[in-house]
């Protein structure tokens, strides 16, 4: 098996963070959990994302482009500036997720 390129490794770390955000919660993300999920070291997570806020921002940006309303809903609750200008369709999908959570 060949080594991952830096871009592939960064994407793998982001995918791990997105998966954790979906199942564990956006606000509960930790670099330690992301590193464990991505099967890499915490220092590698830190290499690609200088701090947790930068990693969370990347997760929200991914959730906007994917779209992943579960993450967007939580980002709205925690008032992430990245979701302030969501289009109406994504905002509605995120609001439905919030209503399901009760």
Buried (B, 14 or more C-beta within 10 A) or exposed (E): EEEEEEEEBBBBBBBBBBBBBBEEEBEEBBBEBBBBBBEBEBEBBBBBBEEBEEBBBBBBEBBBEEBBBBBBBBBBBEEBEBBEEBEEEBBEBBBEBBEEEE
